[in-house]
Amino acid sequence: SANTINLNGWKFTDGSSTATLSNYNISPNQFLIICPIADTALFNIFGPTMGVSSFPSLNNTGDNLKLKNSSLVDIDSVNYSD
């Protein structure tokens, strides 16, 4: 987007578990690493990082990951498999 977006209340889900994002303004062309709270320090060296509780477990065989806005509209998704 060409706009700054506040991620407060957005959801990151794999369909079986969901993490709720906290108050964070993401600027155009910026990225944000989302990870479990316990791993935040490990990812900070790579860029802006947000630790979340209930981080979805990423299955080795594949999953469908979705990012939803606070109105629960699908914003983006990625499907991966082994």
N, C-alpha and C positions, 0 to 999 in steps of 0.2 A: 504494500500500500504506500501511497505517497503521504499518508497521514500518520501522526503518532497515535498509537492505540494503547489504551489502558487495559491490561489483562486481568484485572480484578474480577474474580468469579468465573473466569474461563475454565474449561474442563479439558483434561488430557486423559483419554480412555482407550482401553483395548477391548471394551465391551463387557468385561467381567469385573474390572476395578477402575476407579476413577480418581484422579488427583485434581484438586481444585487449586487454581493459581491465585496468588495473592496480588496485592496492589503493585503493579510495575508498569511503567510507561515504556513501550518499545517504539523506537523512532524508525523512520523509513530506512530501509537497507540495513537495519541492525538485526542481530540474531541473539537468541537467548537459549542457554543450555538448561534443560529441565531434567532434574535427577532426584533420587531419594535424598532426604535431608542429611542422612549420615554420610553421603558421598559428596556433598557440596565442596568441601575443601579440595578434594581430588580433581574436580572439574574447573575450579576457579582459575587455574593457570591457563585455560584455553579461551576464556572470555567470560562475559556476563553470565551468571549462573543463578538459578532459583531452585532451592531444595523444596520438595513437596512431600507431604505424608501421603500414604496410599498410592505411591508410584506404581503404575501397572507393571506386572512381571512380563518381561519380553520372552515369549516362548521360542525355544530353539527351532521348532518346526514351522514357525510363521505366526503372523498375527495381522490384524487390521487396526492400526492406530489412528485415532481421530482427535482433532482439536476442535472444540466447540466454543462459541462465544457465550456470554452470560445469558443469552436468550435460548441457548442450547441448539443454535443453528450450526450445522457442520461448516467449518471454515476450511479445513484441509484434512486430508487423510492419506495414509500410505499403507499399502499391503505388501508384506514381505513374506518370503518362504525360504526354506533351506534349499 
